[in-house]
Amino acid sequence: LREELGYSGVAITDGMDVDELTAQYSYTEIITGIFNADIDMVLNPDNLGEYVSAAEKALEDGEIEESQLDTKVRRVLALKYQKGLINNEE
């Protein structure tokens, strides 16, 4: 998406509330795949706590890097700022 098509905006998954997904993959595998695909947001996670725990574990284990997380946060915050959802005066 980013390399081949040059997309630099916020990338969001499809709905992640599908039981078949977590039946086949662990939350850590899903999070690692999301980070490797350079996706910024998870849409409608079935268990947000599990995704957060998996991301924390993947960070600790070195499977994903803090710089990747920082980039995703910056993209989302920049979009919110651009759309007037946040401002820099607060």
N, C-alpha and C positions, 0 to 999 in steps of 0.2 A: 504494500500500500504506500509506504513512504518512499522507498527506494525506486520501485518501478514506476509508480504514478506521480511521485513527487508531492504527495499529500502531506501537509504540515499541520493540519487541524487536529481537533480532538477525535479520537477513534473510540467507538463504543461497541461492546459486544452485543450480540442478540440476547434475548431474554435467557438468563442463566437459571431459571427455576424449573429446569427439566430434570426429572429424577434419573433418566437414562444416562445423563452426563456423569453424575456423581456415582452411579452404579458401575461405570466403566473406569473412571479416573479418580484419583485422590484429589483433595483440594489443593495440595501442594503441586501436583502435576498440572492441574488446571491453571493455577496462578502462574507457574513457570511458563506455561504455554502462552498465557495472556501477555506476560512480560516479554517473552521472546518474539511475539507477534507485534510488539510495540503498541498495544492497545492501552488506552488511558482509563477507561471506566467500564465497570461491570454493570450491566443493566439487569435489574430485578434479581439479585442473587437469592438463591433459596435459603442460604444460611450465612448472613453477613459476618457473624462472629467466626465461622470456620474459614472464610476467605481471609479475614484479617489475621487470624492465627497462622494460616498457611503462608501468608506474605511475610509475617514476622519470622517464621521458621526458615523460609527460603532466603531471607536476608541474612539471618544468623549463619546459615549453612553455606553462604556464598553462591547460591543458585541464581540469585538476582542481585543486582547492585543498587546501592542507595542512590547513585546518580541516575539510574533509570527511574526510580520513584520520584526523585526531584524533578525530572523532566516532565513526567506525567502531571504532577501537581502544578507546575508552572503553566502547562498548556491549559489545564482546566481553569485555573485562576485568571489567566489572560482572557479566556473566552468569557468568563463571568464579568470581568471588568469591561470588556468590549461591549457586552450586551447591557451594561448598566446595572448588573445585579450586585456589584460591589463597587466601592469607590476608594480612592487613595486618601481621602480626607479623614477616614475613621481611625 
